Structures are given as structure tokens and as C-alpha cells.
Amino acid sequence: MQHGHPESHDQAQVVYERVNFLMLKSSADYLAELDPDVLEDFVLKYSGVLIFLLNVLDADRSLRLLSRLTMA
């Protein structure tokens, strides 16, 4: 079963390409500012990236991102 819209998976790819693993803090801030639908599609496609970020970020950013996920 496909989640989201087909074009949203293209959006998830664009988001993934914008995440810079050398600049984790700004990437986490970028993810936290995404539209809820785009964030949800990103999480569905790249959950491993999100889990990684939540584990390596400082507590404030992790909690902010986690809070956005619960609202998405």
C-alpha cells in the first residue's frame, strides 16, 4: 500500500537531497520547518535518516524535531 501521493515521494527526494550530513543542526532546523505533509512523506521514505538525526542531535533540536513529527 502506497502512503502519500506519488508526487510527494518526489518531494521527499528533494528534501533528502537538501539534508546536509555535514551540517546536521541546520538540516534538522530545515526539517522542523517543513510543511507537515512533506515532512510525513520524508519520514515514510527516509525514516533511517530521521532516526539517525534524532540520535546525534543535541537534546533541544531532537525534541523540536520530534515535536514536529508528532504534529505531522
TORFIBA-781370 format. One record per residue (C-alpha): x negated, z, y. Coordinates in pm, whole numbers, padded with zeros to 5 digits, always signed. Example, Ala and Ser with C-alpha at 12.3 -4.5 7.8 and 13.67 -1.06 7.14 Angstrom:
<marlums>
-01230+00780-00450
-01367+00714-00106
</marlums>
This chain:
<marlums>
+00000+00000+00000
-00144-00104+00337
-00138+00150+00617
-00107+00039+00978
-00077-00314+01099
-00313-00595+00990
-00439-00638+01346
-00506-00264+01366
-00772-00298+01098
-00948-00541+01329
-00924-00270+01597
-01078-00021+01354
-01369-00261+01303
-01419-00288+01681
-01417+00092+01709
-01668+00121+01424
-01899-00126+01597
-01882+00078+01919
-01976+00404+01745
-02346+00456+01809
-02506+00680+01549
-02798+00747+01784
-02559+00878+02049
-02326+01094+01844
-02190+01303+02131
-02077+01005+02336
-01939+00838+02024
-01733+01148+01945
-01605+01156+02303
-01513+00787+02272
-01319+00854+01951
-01139+01150+02106
-01016+00928+02390
-00873+00653+02167
-00505+00571+02152
-00353+00774+01863
-00261+00460+01665
-00610+00315+01697
-00766+00649+01601
-00540+00673+01296
-00635+00322+01183
-01004+00401+01234
-00971+00716+01023
-00791+00526+00746
-01068+00269+00727
-01375+00479+00810
-01293+00834+00702
-01651+00886+00582
-01783+00825+00933
-01540+01077+01074
-01633+01339+00813
-02000+01283+00897
-01936+01329+01269
-01734+01645+01216
-02021+01791+01014
-02305+01710+01255
-02147+01756+01597
-02154+02076+01798
-01854+02303+01745
-01682+02212+02073
-01687+01838+02009
-01591+01880+01644
-01291+02091+01739
-01189+01850+02015
-01205+01555+01777
-01026+01747+01504
-00756+01844+01751
-00705+01476+01841
-00679+01390+01473
-00402+01639+01418
-00211+01485+01710
-00263+01126+01588
</marlums>
